[in-house]
Amino acid sequence: MVYSSKQNPTIKAIALLKDKKYRQKNNLYIAEGIKMVNDAIKFNQPIECIVVTSEMQVHLENTNARILVVTSEVFAYISDETTPQGALAIIKVNIPRIPNIIPFPLS
């Protein structure tokens, strides 16, 4: 299935990831470009999903990650790049919580 509508709820949710606040709230980051996506696959990053155009799908490494194939227009809508390459991975970030630290007195 090729996603061709910008109004699709999944596509809208992915497009929201362009906003840093939304990425931080959901502990996600985006690796964009075929090399970065393949590196994320190769290094077993916790990939939520991969979004590619049909032209770029053939360049993906073997993966069990969920793959969404979109049109070039939809990819341009979800990408934050001025010249999108046609591949991005949404990766879960596991940020450990840092406890409040009481500063040591300097004297």
N, C-alpha and C positions, 0 to 999 in steps of 0.2 A: 504494500500500500504506500502510495506517495501522498504526503500531506501537501495540499495546494492552497489551503485557506488560512489566512492570517487570523480568522475568527475562531479557529479550532481552540478549545480550552487548553489543550496541551501546548500548543504553539504559543498561546498568550502567556502561559505560565513560564515557558522558557524565555520568552522575550523580556519578562520582568527581571530576569537575571542580569540584564544590562545595568541595573541599578545596584550599586555597591551595598546599600542598606538591605536590599532584599537578599543578596548573596550572603551577607553576614548573618541575617536573621535565620536563614535556613542552613547555615554551615556548608555552603557550596562554593565552588569556584569553577571557572571555565578555562579549559585548555583549547585554544583555537589554532587551527592549521593541521594539516595531515601529519606532519612530523611530530607535533606535540601530542596529538591523539594517539598515534602509534606508540610513542614513548610511554604514555599513560597505560596503554594496554600491556606493553612489554614489561613495565615495572609494577604490574599488578596493583595499580591505583584503584581505590573504591569508586568505580565509574557507575553513576546513576543511569546515564544513557549517553549515546553518541548520536549526533545529528549530522547527516551528510546529504549532499546533493547526489543524484543518481550517478553523475560523472565521477565523483570522488569515492563512491562506495567500493569500487574495484581496487582502490589503493589502501584499504584498511587491512591491518593485520587480523589474523584469526582471533575472534573474541566471542565470549558468551554474553557480553553486555547487550542490553536492549539497544537496537539501532532504529532510528527514525529517519526515513528517507523523505526529503522535502524538495520542493521546486527551488530554483535559483532565487525567485522572488521572495519566497518564504524565508530562505536562508538569509538573504539580505536584510529582512525585517528583524530576525532574531540576533543577527551578528552586530557587534559593536565596532567592527572594523570598517574602514572606508572602502577597502577592496577585499571582501571576504574570500577565503580560499575554498569554502565549501565543506569544511569539516570542523566539528567541535565536540568536545566531551564535557559533560557536566560531572564534576567529581565531588564527592563528599569529603569534607574536611573534619578531621577529628581534633579539635582544639581543646587541649586540657585546660581546665580551670586553674588559674593561679590564685592561691590564697592571699588574703590581704597581708601585706608584709609591713611589720612595724620597723621603721628605720632605726638603725643603731645610732646611739649618740656619738658624735664625732669627738667629744672631749673626754 
